[in-house]
């Protein structure tokens, strides 16, 4: 009886790539915690009696006391403070994650070295170099190299099929890494716009109070007018500041992700070109 030809088992996915995508902070837990922190700071720090005349909120903040001035911004202030804390927390978390994803050493040097090894068809050395790199680029390319090594002994597929299988392996490994790199960036991008809208809401509420003071019978209540305008400006400042930080943070972090993705694509194309040349 003739034995049926069997194709080798698929190359194993690197464990790091499969598990890293699940990392990072969980927004469902972090955001309520940050809101609680902002509320505590608003009530017990900004709203502490020593920041107000005779310890009475109704008499207004002590002259030049910015804690009391921010507290008088009203109920939108703790929400804007939460937005700021969210942006700050997830920016730091993304920076740490992306630094780990970059691995050891320079990405550019790693790309040049790996391309040199591929040009010499030194696949085993290239795999060892990926292990030393310990980053997302190394994880993806290692998966491609393992598939490359497997395909060199494959006899059931023609050259075009092997190239397609190699490309698919690299794309799948990239798909495993990208969620880890991009996680929580959407939250930062959303807050870049949402903070401005919340600031506008606080501004409108403050201006309503200010115009209400102007519309009182008899002489306008100058204290209420000043309070309303102050509330509007405080919310505007907090919202615009948070939005600016979120916009800059998202642009920088997104560019870091794009750089890593470009490096993966560059080496992936070199790997496919090398396979086409030698096999």
C-alpha atoms as one frame of an Amber mdcrd trajectory, in Angstrom:
protein
   0.000   0.000   0.000   1.186   3.499  -0.838   1.592   5.909   2.046  -0.185
   9.215   1.699   2.042  12.218   1.856   1.401  14.350   4.884   2.428  17.928
   5.301   4.405  18.983   8.366   2.598  20.475  11.344   2.191  24.265  11.298
   4.962  26.269  12.879   4.123  27.122  16.501   3.208  30.696  17.308   5.583
  32.424  19.703   4.118  32.371  23.209   4.945  36.023  23.835   2.897  37.177
  20.887  -0.134  35.212  22.023  -0.112  36.498  25.574   0.972  40.125  25.200
  -2.228  41.120  23.471  -4.084  40.488  26.726  -1.881  42.894  28.684  -2.494
  46.518  29.664  -4.838  48.249  32.063  -8.515  47.377  32.060 -10.532  50.572
  31.398 -13.653  49.141  33.087 -11.738  49.053  36.384  -9.397  52.022  35.972
 -11.887  54.705  34.876 -14.285  54.337  37.884 -11.262  54.314  40.208  -9.908
  57.521  38.665 -13.341  59.156  38.927 -13.434  58.270  42.640  -9.962  59.785
  43.103 -10.988  62.968  41.259 -14.142  63.254  43.373 -12.189  62.837  46.617
  -9.654  65.497  45.529 -12.462  67.863  44.488 -14.413  67.533  47.753 -11.708
  67.137  50.383  -8.702  68.919  48.864 -10.043  71.685  46.630 -13.145  72.106
  48.785 -11.319  72.115  52.153 -12.588  74.908  54.503  -9.183  76.618  54.742
  -9.460  77.631  51.092 -12.606  79.724  51.739 -13.365  82.842  53.705 -14.386
  81.899  57.242 -14.465  78.268  56.023 -17.729  79.004  54.197 -18.060  78.010
  50.522 -20.829  80.571  50.063 -18.470  83.447  50.906 -16.099  82.492  48.118
 -12.449  81.433  48.067  -9.699  83.219  49.939  -8.076  85.877  47.755  -5.438
  84.273  45.524  -6.264  80.717  46.658  -6.375  78.690  43.430  -7.694  75.559
  45.148 -10.846  77.391  46.141 -11.100  79.080  42.731 -11.001  75.711  40.905
 -13.536  74.262  43.363 -15.952  77.042  42.438 -15.844  75.766  38.862 -18.813
  73.580  39.750 -19.801  69.922  39.264 -18.166  69.609  35.821 -14.723  70.080
  37.408 -14.399  66.535  38.881 -15.474  65.085  35.509 -12.790  67.114  33.718
 -10.273  66.091  36.380 -11.210  62.468  35.698 -10.595  63.001  31.972  -7.169
  64.451  32.736  -6.268  61.548  35.035  -7.441  59.020  32.415  -5.289  60.635
  29.721  -2.290  60.799  32.049  -2.684  57.203  33.289  -3.160  55.599  29.880
  -0.386  57.697  28.326   2.090  56.436  30.931   0.771  52.874  30.539   1.137
  53.031  26.726   4.659  54.454  26.990   5.720  51.581  29.235   4.062  49.014
  26.953   5.573  50.452  23.769   9.028  50.632  25.340   8.747  46.926  26.167
   7.409  46.193  22.682  10.392  47.945  21.140  12.632  45.350  22.780  16.313
  45.710  23.573  18.500  47.948  21.461  17.638  50.034  18.433  14.878  48.830
  16.104  16.746  50.251  13.096  19.923  48.360  14.024  17.912  45.175  14.511
  16.287  45.558  11.087  19.656  46.124   9.368  21.266  43.183  11.153  18.381
  40.847  10.394  18.330  41.806   6.726  22.061  41.064   6.572  21.509  37.607
   8.078  18.674  36.923   5.644  20.839  37.948   2.694  23.339  35.292   3.834
  20.462  32.819   4.374  21.480  32.378   8.034  18.029  31.498   9.328  19.113
  29.979  12.655  21.176  33.065  13.492  18.215  35.269  12.571  15.952  33.307
  14.953  18.494  33.725  17.761  18.663  37.451  17.026  14.859  37.669  17.363
  15.102  35.940  20.766  17.670  38.509  21.859  15.542  41.402  20.619  12.613
  40.458  22.933  10.154  42.850  21.313   7.087  42.846  19.115   9.127  43.047
  15.914  11.226  40.088  17.054   8.121  38.087  17.990   6.478  38.546  14.589
   9.612  37.901  12.551  10.453  34.840  14.619   7.057  33.369  13.717   7.854
  34.062  10.058  11.328  32.528  10.366   9.947  29.363  11.957   7.472  29.069
   9.098  10.292  29.785   6.638  12.343  26.962   8.160   9.384  24.581   7.937
   8.623  25.451   4.312  12.163  24.677   3.192  11.438  20.975   3.789   7.867
  21.077   2.468   7.400  19.083  -0.737   3.613  19.096  -1.148   3.412  22.819
  -2.045   4.762  24.732  -5.012   6.758  27.965  -4.694   3.770  30.301  -4.962
   1.868  28.369  -2.306   4.868  28.482   0.009   5.208  32.249  -0.415   1.489
  32.667   0.295   1.792  30.500   3.424   4.804  32.525   4.609   2.970  35.820
   4.050  -0.095  34.528   5.907   2.061  33.462   8.875   3.601  36.923   9.161
   0.178  38.602   8.886  -1.296  36.350  11.593   1.630  37.014  13.940   1.267
  40.761  13.304  -2.452  40.515  14.101  -1.575  38.962  17.467   0.768  41.824
  18.333  -1.190  44.864  17.126  -4.001  44.733  19.741  -1.399  44.938  22.492
   0.243  47.945  20.828  -2.995  49.817  20.097  -4.926  49.029  23.268  -6.415
  52.086  25.064  -5.315  54.512  22.319  -8.969  54.902  21.338  -9.780  56.175
  24.841  -7.105  58.874  24.590  -8.332  59.877  21.121 -11.934  60.042  22.350
 -11.057  62.244  25.315  -9.233  64.673  22.999 -12.660  65.657  21.670 -14.865
  64.816  24.640 -12.893  67.049  27.026 -13.599  70.066  24.849 -17.317  69.282
  24.760 -17.420  68.834  28.550 -15.594  72.138  28.934 -18.181  73.757  26.677
 -20.943  72.311  28.852 -19.306  73.755  31.972 -18.861  77.073  30.206 -22.517
  77.202  29.208 -23.642  76.375  32.759 -21.403  79.149  34.115 -22.702  81.664
  31.608 -26.306  80.726  32.422 -25.585  81.570  36.068 -23.897  84.808  35.041
 -26.814  85.975  32.894 -29.270  84.872  35.577 -27.467  87.238  37.960 -27.811
  90.047  35.411 -31.519  89.367  35.043 -32.406  89.705  38.698 -34.810  92.458
  39.676 -33.230  95.601  40.921 -29.436  95.928  40.856 -27.592  92.906  39.384
 -25.906  90.555  41.854 -22.232  91.281  41.095 -21.000  88.376  43.242 -23.220
  85.876  41.449 -22.201  87.377  38.103 -18.497  86.995  38.933 -19.074  83.435
  40.182 -20.835  82.431  36.971 -18.122  83.876  34.736 -15.413  82.310  36.897
 -17.100  78.905  36.664 -17.284  79.220  32.880 -13.604  80.131  32.503 -12.367
  77.443  34.908 -14.184  74.719  32.989 -12.916  76.119  29.698  -9.309  76.098
  30.902  -9.484  72.558  32.321 -11.193  71.161  29.218  -8.897  72.800  26.666
  -5.804  71.806  28.648  -6.909  68.167  28.890  -7.862  68.094  25.201  -4.484
  69.492  24.151  -2.586  66.926  26.215  -4.762  64.070  24.885  -4.267  65.184
  21.267  -0.483  65.398  21.601  -0.347  62.095  23.486  -2.404  60.235  20.887
  -0.387  61.617  17.970   2.920  60.619  19.586   1.813  57.152  20.703   0.172
  56.404  17.359   3.385  57.354  15.564   5.309  54.916  17.798   2.907  52.116
  16.829   3.257  53.039  13.142   7.059  52.869  13.415   6.913  49.354  14.868
   4.406  48.240  12.222   6.592  49.662   9.454   9.627  47.757  10.795   7.601
  44.532  10.846   6.449  45.086   7.256   9.976  45.911   6.111  11.546  42.737
   7.502   8.531  40.662   6.447   9.021  41.729   2.825  12.747  40.970   3.084
  11.926  37.514   4.447   9.564  36.743   1.565  12.053  38.100  -0.984  14.818
  35.972   0.520  12.663  32.841   0.359  11.773  33.527  -3.264  15.460  33.907
  -4.112  16.789  30.776  -2.356  13.855  28.384  -2.771
